[in-house]
Amino acid sequence: MHMSPVLRRTVAAAALVLALPAVTAVAAMLKTDPAKSSVSAIFKQMNVPVEAKFKKFNAQIDYDGAKPEASRASIDIDIPSFDLGDAEYNKEVQKKEWFNGAQFPKAGFVSTAIKPAAGGKLDVTGKLTIKGKTADVAFPLTVKKEGSTQVFEGALPIKRLAFNIGEGEWKDTSMVADEVVIKFRVVAAQ
């Protein structure tokens, strides 16, 4: 049977479209376990280390251990869920000078590249958005298997003033240090 060049291209395009889902489905979307996962911010207040947790967040991990470079990750963090362990402090950090939780209720991270690194770790790069400001970030990620789950752990150092966290009188870093570490542990399974 003779096919015209147009018909041949149409059949080839249709075959490509049908095959595309099989080609792009390299990584596997994992289901995160919020009860076993955590995201926190560690900083120094008057030179004393403080760790505060974000009680609500949603992590999406599309991961293939055999081909980590095909993997993707994102996390949405609920800013009003930030818990310093004291109701008054929690209310204070939601104000405009700090997180401005009313105007910017979400912070987030979206990976742009995940690459294998030394010691079984992964190098992750991506975009971090806090309080309406987006910055390119990079950090090492550890992935380990625990039973039927995968555990993703990492720590991302940032400068709070780069995201306008602590405006006005709170720009003074003698009270609250500029250095903050966002620490996370995400437990997920197929």
Backbone hydrogen bonds in HBPLUS format (Angstrom, degrees):
<---DONOR---> <-ACCEPTOR-->    atom                        ^
c    i                          cat <-CA-CA->   ^        H-A-AA   ^      H-
h    n   atom  resd res      DA  || num        DHA   H-A  angle D-A-AA Bond
n    s   type  num  typ     dist DA aas  dist angle  dist       angle   num
A0008-ARG N   A0004-SER O   2.85 MM   4  6.09 159.1  1.90 157.9 164.7     1
A0009-ARG N   A0005-PRO O   3.00 MM   4  6.19 157.7  2.05 145.2 150.0     2
A0010-THR N   A0006-VAL O   3.00 MM   4  6.21 154.1  2.06 146.3 153.8     3
A0011-VAL N   A0007-LEU O   2.90 MM   4  6.14 160.8  1.93 152.0 156.5     4
A0012-ALA N   A0008-ARG O   2.95 MM   4  6.14 158.7  1.99 146.0 152.4     5
A0013-ALA N   A0009-ARG O   2.84 MM   4  5.98 156.7  1.89 146.6 153.0     6
A0014-ALA N   A0010-THR O   2.92 MM   4  6.12 157.5  1.97 147.0 153.2     7
A0015-ALA N   A0011-VAL O   2.95 MM   4  6.16 156.9  2.00 148.2 154.4     8
A0016-LEU N   A0012-ALA O   2.97 MM   4  6.19 152.4  2.05 144.9 152.5     9
A0017-VAL N   A0013-ALA O   2.95 MM   4  6.21 160.0  1.99 150.9 155.8    10
A0018-LEU N   A0014-ALA O   2.99 MM   4  6.22 158.2  2.04 148.2 154.0    11
A0019-ALA N   A0015-ALA O   2.98 MM   4  6.14 145.0  2.11 141.7 151.2    12
A0020-LEU N   A0016-LEU O   2.93 MM   4  5.99 130.7  2.18 144.7 157.4    13
A0022-ALA N   A0019-ALA O   3.10 MM   3  5.55 122.8  2.44 110.9 124.2    14
A0023-VAL N   A0019-ALA O   3.20 MM   4  6.50 148.7  2.30 149.1 158.5    15
A0023-VAL N   A0020-LEU O   3.01 MM   3  5.08 119.6  2.38 100.0 115.6    16
A0024-THR N   A0020-LEU O   2.90 MM   4  6.09 167.4  1.92 169.7 171.9    17
A0025-ALA N   A0021-PRO O   3.09 MM   4  5.90 133.1  2.32 138.7 148.2    18
A0028-ALA N   A0063-TYR O   3.22 MM  35  5.31 165.7  2.24 107.8 111.9    19
A0063-TYR N   A0028-ALA O   3.02 MM  35  5.31 144.7  2.15 139.3 128.3    20
A0030-LEU N   A0061-ILE O   2.81 MM  31  5.64 167.4  1.83 175.3 178.9    21
A0031-LYS N   A0189-ALA O   2.69 MM 158  5.32 169.8  1.70 167.0 163.3    22
A0189-ALA N   A0031-LYS O   2.97 MM 158  5.32 153.3  2.04 134.8 140.6    23
A0033-ASP N   A0187-VAL O   2.77 MM 154  5.60 157.4  1.82 168.7 164.8    24
A0036-LYS N   A0033-ASP O   3.09 MM   3  5.63 141.1  2.24 114.0 123.7    25
A0037-SER N   A0033-ASP O   3.08 MM   4  6.14 118.7  2.48 144.2 160.3    26
A0037-SER N   A0034-PRO O   3.34 MM   3  4.93 147.4  2.45  90.9 100.2    27
A0038-SER N   A0185-ARG O   2.74 MM 147  5.23 153.7  1.81 146.4 154.9    28
A0185-ARG N   A0038-SER O   2.86 MM 147  5.23 155.1  1.93 154.0 156.1    29
A0054-PHE N   A0039-VAL O   2.90 MM  15  5.68 171.0  1.90 162.0 160.1    30
A0040-SER N   A0183-LYS O   2.83 MM 143  5.27 163.5  1.85 158.0 162.8    31
A0183-LYS N   A0040-SER O   2.86 MM 143  5.27 152.0  1.94 144.2 152.5    32
A0041-ALA N   A0052-ALA O   2.81 MM  11  5.41 157.5  1.86 157.7 165.1    33
A0052-ALA N   A0041-ALA O   2.98 MM  11  5.41 164.1  2.00 152.4 156.0    34
A0042-ILE N   A0181-VAL O   2.84 MM 139  5.10 159.2  1.88 144.1 151.3    35
A0181-VAL N   A0042-ILE O   2.90 MM 139  5.10 160.9  1.93 146.5 152.9    36
A0043-PHE N   A0050-VAL O   2.96 MM   7  5.43 156.9  2.02 152.8 160.1    37
A0050-VAL N   A0043-PHE O   2.70 MM   7  5.43 154.4  1.76 169.8 176.7    38
A0177-ALA N   A0044-LYS O   2.90 MM 133  5.41 164.1  1.92 160.5 165.5    39
A0045-GLN N   A0048-VAL O   2.92 MM   3  5.22 161.4  1.95 145.1 141.6    40
A0048-VAL N   A0045-GLN O   3.00 MM   3  5.22 159.5  2.04 108.6 115.3    41
A0046-MET N   A0175-MET O   2.59 MM 129  4.84 152.8  1.66 146.8 154.7    42
A0053-LYS N   A0083-ASP O   3.24 MM  30  5.36 135.6  2.45 148.2 141.8    43
A0083-ASP N   A0053-LYS O   2.75 MM  30  5.36 161.2  1.78 159.4 166.1    44
A0055-LYS N   A0081-SER O   3.18 MM  26  5.12 174.8  2.18 118.3 119.7    45
A0078-ASP N   A0056-LYS O   3.01 MM  22  5.41 168.7  2.02 146.3 147.6    46
A0058-ASN N   A0076-ASP O   2.82 MM  18  5.20 154.6  1.89 148.8 157.2    47
A0076-ASP N   A0058-ASN O   2.92 MM  18  5.20 158.7  1.96 141.2 147.0    48
A0060-GLN N   A0074-SER O   2.80 MM  14  5.28 169.3  1.81 157.0 158.8    49
A0074-SER N   A0060-GLN O   2.90 MM  14  5.28 147.2  2.01 147.7 156.6    50
A0062-ASP N   A0072-ARG O   2.83 MM  10  5.07 176.2  1.83 158.8 159.8    51
A0072-ARG N   A0062-ASP O   2.83 MM  10  5.07 151.4  1.91 139.2 148.9    52
A0067-LYS N   A0064-ASP O   3.02 MM   3  5.29 132.0  2.26 104.8 117.6    53
A0070-ALA N   A0067-LYS O   2.95 MM   3  5.67 162.9  1.98 123.4 129.0    54
A0071-SER N   A0068-PRO O   2.88 MM   3  5.12 160.4  1.92 112.9 118.8    55
A0111-SER N   A0073-ALA O   2.88 MM  38  5.43 167.2  1.89 172.5 169.3    56
A0075-ILE N   A0109-PHE O   2.89 MM  34  5.28 151.3  1.98 146.6 151.7    57
A0109-PHE N   A0075-ILE O   2.95 MM  34  5.28 150.3  2.04 146.4 154.6    58
A0077-ILE N   A0107-ALA O   2.76 MM  30  5.06 175.8  1.76 151.9 152.4    59
A0107-ALA N   A0077-ILE O   2.98 MM  30  5.06 152.9  2.06 139.5 147.7    60
A0081-SER N   A0078-ASP O   3.03 MM   3  5.57 153.7  2.10 114.2 122.5    61
A0079-ILE N   A0105-PRO O   2.86 MM  26  5.12 152.3  1.93 138.0 142.5    62
A0082-PHE N   A0079-ILE O   3.03 MM   3  5.66 164.0  2.05 129.1 129.3    63
A0090-ASN N   A0086-ASP O   2.89 MM   4  6.11 161.6  1.92 159.0 165.2    64
A0091-LYS N   A0087-ALA O   3.01 MM   4  6.21 151.1  2.10 142.5 149.5    65
A0092-GLU N   A0088-GLU O   2.97 MM   4  6.20 154.4  2.04 145.5 152.9    66
A0093-VAL N   A0089-TYR O   3.00 MM   4  6.26 162.3  2.03 160.1 161.7    67
A0094-GLN N   A0091-LYS O   3.31 MM   3  5.49 149.1  2.41 101.4 110.3    68
A0095-LYS N   A0092-GLU O   3.08 MM   3  5.56 161.5  2.11 114.2 120.1    69
A0099-PHE N   A0093-VAL O   2.98 MM   6  5.98 167.0  2.00 151.9 155.7    70
A0101-GLY N   A0094-GLN O   3.01 MM   7  4.84 136.7  2.21 118.7 131.9    71
A0098-TRP N   A0095-LYS O   2.98 MM   3  5.61 142.3  2.13 116.2 126.2    72
A0100-ASN N   A0095-LYS O   2.92 MM   5  4.90 148.0  2.02 133.9 127.7    73
A0166-GLY N   A0097-GLU O   2.83 MM  69  5.28 142.5  1.98 145.1 149.7    74
A0167-GLU N   A0097-GLU O   2.77 MM  70  4.67 144.5  1.89 125.4 137.5    75
A0103-GLN N   A0100-ASN O   3.08 MM   3  5.72 124.8  2.40 115.6 127.1    76
A0104-PHE N   A0100-ASN O   2.84 MM   4  5.89 161.0  1.87 158.5 163.7    77
A0108-GLY N   A0129-THR O   2.90 MM  21  5.21 157.2  1.95 143.4 150.2    78
A0129-THR N   A0108-GLY O   2.76 MM  21  5.21 167.1  1.78 160.0 163.0    79
A0110-VAL N   A0127-LYS O   3.04 MM  17  5.42 149.3  2.14 141.8 151.4    80
A0127-LYS N   A0110-VAL O   2.89 MM  17  5.42 157.6  1.94 151.3 154.6    81
A0112-THR N   A0125-THR O   2.77 MM  13  5.68 169.4  1.78 133.8 135.9    82
A0113-ALA N   A0125-THR O   3.30 MM  12  5.29 158.6  2.35 134.9 130.7    83
A0125-THR N   A0113-ALA O   2.94 MM  12  5.29 162.6  1.97 156.1 158.0    84
A0115-LYS N   A0123-ASP O   2.91 MM   8  5.16 162.9  1.94 145.1 150.8    85
A0123-ASP N   A0115-LYS O   2.72 MM   8  5.16 163.3  1.75 157.5 162.2    86
A0117-ALA N   A0121-LYS O   2.82 MM   4  5.15 147.6  1.92 153.5 142.6    87
A0121-LYS N   A0118-ALA O   3.35 MM   3  5.96 167.1  2.37 114.7 118.5    88
A0122-LEU N   A0141-LEU O   2.79 MM  19  4.98 155.7  1.85 147.6 155.0    89
A0141-LEU N   A0122-LEU O   2.74 MM  19  4.98 151.9  1.82 151.4 157.2    90
A0124-VAL N   A0139-PHE O   2.95 MM  15  5.49 172.6  1.95 161.3 163.0    91
A0139-PHE N   A0124-VAL O   2.94 MM  15  5.49 152.8  2.02 152.3 160.8    92
A0126-GLY N   A0137-VAL O   3.02 MM  11  5.56 150.0  2.11 152.9 154.4    93
A0137-VAL N   A0126-GLY O   2.91 MM  11  5.56 163.0  1.94 150.9 154.9    94
A0128-LEU N   A0135-ALA O   2.90 MM   7  5.42 166.4  1.92 162.4 162.8    95
A0135-ALA N   A0128-LEU O   2.90 MM   7  5.42 152.9  1.97 147.3 155.6    96
A0130-ILE N   A0133-LYS O   2.93 MM   3  5.45 150.8  2.02 155.1 158.4    97
A0133-LYS N   A0130-ILE O   2.98 MM   3  5.45 166.6  1.99 122.3 124.9    98
A0142-THR N   A0153-GLU O   2.88 MM  11  5.21 173.5  1.88 158.9 161.1    99
A0153-GLU N   A0142-THR O   2.90 MM  11  5.21 162.0  1.94 149.9 155.9   100
A0144-LYS N   A0151-VAL O   2.99 MM   7  5.27 153.5  2.07 140.8 149.3   101
A0151-VAL N   A0144-LYS O   2.73 MM   7  5.27 159.6  1.77 159.3 166.2   102
A0146-GLU N   A0149-THR O   2.91 MM   3  5.27 165.1  1.94 143.0 147.9   103
A0149-THR N   A0146-GLU O   3.03 MM   3  5.27 162.2  2.07 125.9 128.0   104
A0150-GLN N   A0188-ALA O   2.68 MM  38  5.34 166.7  1.70 165.1 169.9   105
A0188-ALA N   A0150-GLN O   2.91 MM  38  5.34 166.1  1.93 158.2 162.9   106
A0152-PHE N   A0186-VAL O   2.85 MM  34  5.11 169.9  1.86 151.3 154.2   107
A0186-VAL N   A0152-PHE O   2.81 MM  34  5.11 164.6  1.83 150.9 155.4   108
A0154-GLY N   A0184-PHE O   3.13 MM  30  5.60 158.0  2.18 150.1 151.9   109
A0184-PHE N   A0154-GLY O   3.00 MM  30  5.60 169.0  2.02 157.4 157.6   110
A0156-LEU N   A0182-ILE O   2.78 MM  26  5.01 165.4  1.80 144.2 148.1   111
A0182-ILE N   A0156-LEU O   2.87 MM  26  5.01 175.3  1.87 138.8 137.7   112
A0158-ILE N   A0180-VAL O   2.76 MM  22  5.37 167.7  1.77 166.3 169.2   113
A0180-VAL N   A0158-ILE O   2.98 MM  22  5.37 164.2  2.01 155.0 154.3   114
A0162-ALA N   A0159-LYS O   3.17 MM   3  5.55 141.5  2.33 107.0 117.1   115
A0160-ARG N   A0178-ASP O   2.80 MM  18  5.28 162.7  1.83 153.2 153.7   116
A0163-PHE N   A0160-ARG O   3.03 MM   3  5.51 152.4  2.11 110.5 118.8   117
A0165-ILE N   A0160-ARG O   3.05 MM   5  5.19 166.6  2.07 141.2 139.0   118
A0164-ASN N   A0161-LEU O   3.10 MM   3  4.69 166.1  2.12 101.7 103.5   119
A0170-TRP N   A0167-GLU O   3.06 MM   3  5.18 146.9  2.17 132.6 126.3   120
A0171-LYS N   A0168-GLY O   3.12 MM   3  5.82 164.0  2.14 123.1 124.2   121
A0172-ASP N   A0169-GLU O   3.45 MM   3  6.20 167.9  2.46 114.3 117.6   122
